[in-house]
Structures are given as structure tokens and as C-alpha cells.
Amino acid sequence: MVAIIDYGMGNVASVQKALNFLKIESAITSDPELIEKSDVIILPGVGSFLQGMKNLKSKGLDVLLTDQVLNKKKKFLGICLGMQLLAEAGTEPNDNPGLGWIKGKVKKIENIPFRIPHMGWNNINVKIDKYYSQINEKDFYFIHSYHFVPSNSEVIAATTNYGIEIVASIQQDNIFATQFHPEKSQEAGLTLLRNFFNNA
Amino acid sequence: MLKIRVIPILTFNGFGLVKTKKFSTPRMVGNPVQAARVYNSRGVDELVFLDIFASEQKRKINLKMVGEVIKECYMPVAIGGGIETIDDINDLLKIGADKVVIKTKALKDAAFIKQAVAFFGSQCITIAVDVERRNENYMIHNKLGIERSLKEFVSQMEDCDVGEYVLTSVDRDGMMSGFDIELVDRFMNTTNKPVIAVAGGGDMTHYGELFTKTKVEAVGSASIFHFTQYTPMDIKKELLTHQVPVRI
């Protein structure tokens, strides 16, 4: 069973709809017992970094998820804000600690000759193709004004170009994450999710 | 490279889909859930669904119906109509909306928009900018009797750091006679946010003109999909011939 973490940060229904389409059993939950019983954890989310961490902490989910993913090595997928929260810190309005599973910071996208937010379909360049077979170069749906800048470039699974190189996906041990929304990226997104669940 | 977006706009009157001309004489054009299913199967870039009478009729959007529309969509969906509170936005996000589109409340209460942006992030808040040309001035069309110039309204919304605009020319709505290029061009130079340009698309040359003469990166259309054989894919293929980046 897949636990889709419900912490009051947006679009959990769309993630579950995509999993239903792939016939993968899931529960939208913040119940520690259910999360401990799950085989895979998905952390979705839209909104602000500060609010996201606040909500995780208020339910004790920061500690629980860290134990499940870092100690128990449970398979994990973070989406959008759910990827950014893995960083050591967010930077707006000032430095706020994140979950700290991946070394690096979340920063505002700035000084680019393009419009902000980065909104729409952009193609990705795959660096680690564990889950990206058949979908290198494909377009995925992005919608964000902040981006994850990891300290160690070896964790970058894919990038996208928007005036600067933006980290589109991260892979570190049992942790996988995407800045884009696979659940909103039609065929390419569903293929990625299928690869993620099929590939141990 | 970011692709331009071609976005069907579904306008709803509380019962079914309607298409207006110059924001009046709504004509029934079908069932929203069926329309969403067709657009999903065609792989459109995004969908905008607006209950265009909700604010006027002082009612809330029908969440059950919107939920059924969103269920059909594996692409991003923006929903608007009668949004007045943070809870209204939360209700829409919970059933799978990615963005909300706000107009009336933005005209009445810019402070609310600021609050919504702080709560949900700017990427979630899209503002509908309905523009009518009066003499030589661009004014915000509304039924509240509020006199506000386009310039003044946009500067308020920029101050709130909203995420996106849906820019609609009331004069071109449903006319299928081409986009108001001057309006779009002028608007693109007043903001660094993404903009969806709406109203006027009637044949392929209109879309080529829009994307080659302005800096806009998204277009919204309704009439051309309801009343002609053209599909969003036809528009993209046309744009490809102008070297405009599209997702095929």
C-alpha cells in the first residue's frame, strides 16, 4: 500500500487519481500507524516551504517520515513542494530548516530572461535513468517560483532549462523526487510513475 | 525549452457549458464532463473551467460537478467562479484543482488576493482580467459598477504577487475575428508573470499572428473548438510552422 501524505498542502486527490489509473492501492493519510504499514510513501504538496514544514511538524510527521525513509529505508517519492522540503533549508523570507535528507537549499528563481513562475510544459535532460527509461527529453508540467539547489550534483536525476539549469528531479538511495508534477503530465507522467512502482 | 500552451476554456452557467459573444447572449454548447473527457483524450496542455455566472448570481461553484470535470483530467486544471474565501480555494484544491481563477473578489478586495498568495503560493492564484475598450482606454469589465483602468488593476495585482493572468478582450469574445494584438502586446510589457491570452481566435492565421507579434506564451480559446473542426493540435501544428515551441 502507498501512503500519500495528507498535511494540508494541496493536491493529494490528483496523485491518488493517477495511482488509481495505474491500479496501485493507496491511502491519503496522516495516520502514523497507516504510514508505518505502507510500502511506499509519497509526499506531494504545493504552497510555501515555511507553511509546509509547519504543517508536517504540527502532526509530528517530520520525525515519523525521517525515521521511515532514512532509517527504515522505505521507498519514497516527493513531488514539487514534497521535493523541496527534503532540502536542509528554504531561504524565503529567511533561512528555515527543511527535512534535511538531501544536502542543499531551496532558492527563489531569479535573474533569468523569462517569466516567473516557471509554468507549463518543459522538457527534461535525464542524468540518472533509473525511472526515466523511454521518457528522456519528454515534456513534463512545471509550476514553481522556487528551485532546489543541491550541494552535491550527484543526486541530480534530471534537469530542465529555463534560462538557468533547474533541478527537475532528485535521486538518492531510496529517495526519488520531482519538481514537476508527474500526476499532471499525462502519458509521460504516468509512464514515470509506472516505472517508479515497477522498478525496485 | 518551455512550450507555449494551448488551453481550451470551458465556460459554465450553472447547468451546462455556454459560449458568449462580447460577454452576453450565452448559447448552450454541451456537457462539461464530456468536453473535459474529449480534451483529456486529445492531450491538451491545460484546461480552464469558469462558472461565469457564479459571482453575479451570488452562488458558490458546484463542487460536485467540478469534481467530475477534474476526474477526467490528467493535465493541469484551473477553476474559477464565485471564489470569495480561503475555504473556497481550499475546497477546489482538495478536489484536484491546480490553480484557481479569481476576478470579482480581486476587484473588490485586493487584500484578500495578497492573503491567498501568502497561503497557497503565487503559482496557485490566477487572476482573470476582462478588458473592454472604452474610447481610447482599456477598462476592467465588471457588473459591480467599479470603474477601474486596466493599468490600475494590474498594478494592484502585481503588488499581490499573483501567479498568472487570464487576459480576455470582452470586445473580441466569441467574435472569432482575431485577437486584440495591441492589448496583448501592451499587457505583456506590464508584467513578468505568465499570461493566457483569450478571445478572438477564429482561424489558424489568428494564432500565428498572436504568437509572432506578442510575447505571450499561452492562448485560451473556446468558440473555435465549439464551432469549427479545428482542435488544439491543429493550432500547435500551425504554430510549429512559425517556429513557436509547442508540445506535440
Boltz contact constraints between the chains, C-beta under 6 A:
constraints:
  - contact:
      token1: [A, 10]
      token2: [B, 93]
      max_distance: 6.0
  - contact:
      token1: [A, 11]
      token2: [B, 93]
      max_distance: 6.0
  - contact:
      token1: [A, 13]
      token2: [B, 95]
      max_distance: 6.0
  - contact:
      token1: [A, 13]
      token2: [B, 96]
      max_distance: 6.0
  - contact:
      token1: [A, 14]
      token2: [B, 96]
      max_distance: 6.0
  - contact:
      token1: [A, 47]
      token2: [B, 120]
      max_distance: 6.0
  - contact:
      token1: [A, 47]
      token2: [B, 121]
      max_distance: 6.0
  - contact:
      token1: [A, 48]
      token2: [B, 121]
      max_distance: 6.0
  - contact:
      token1: [A, 115]
      token2: [B, 192]
      max_distance: 6.0
  - contact:
      token1: [A, 115]
      token2: [B, 194]
      max_distance: 6.0
  - contact:
      token1: [A, 117]
      token2: [B, 123]
      max_distance: 6.0
  - contact:
      token1: [A, 117]
      token2: [B, 163]
      max_distance: 6.0
  - contact:
      token1: [A, 119]
      token2: [B, 194]
      max_distance: 6.0
  - contact:
      token1: [A, 120]
      token2: [B, 2]
      max_distance: 6.0
  - contact:
      token1: [A, 120]
      token2: [B, 5]
      max_distance: 6.0
  - contact:
      token1: [A, 121]
      token2: [B, 3]
      max_distance: 6.0
  - contact:
      token1: [A, 121]
      token2: [B, 247]
      max_distance: 6.0
  - contact:
      token1: [A, 122]
      token2: [B, 2]
      max_distance: 6.0
  - contact:
      token1: [A, 139]
      token2: [B, 247]
      max_distance: 6.0
  - contact:
      token1: [A, 141]
      token2: [B, 76]
      max_distance: 6.0
  - contact:
      token1: [A, 143]
      token2: [B, 123]
      max_distance: 6.0
  - contact:
      token1: [A, 184]
      token2: [B, 75]
      max_distance: 6.0
  - contact:
      token1: [A, 184]
      token2: [B, 76]
      max_distance: 6.0
  - contact:
      token1: [A, 186]
      token2: [B, 43]
      max_distance: 6.0
  - contact:
      token1: [A, 186]
      token2: [B, 74]
      max_distance: 6.0
  - contact:
      token1: [A, 186]
      token2: [B, 75]
      max_distance: 6.0
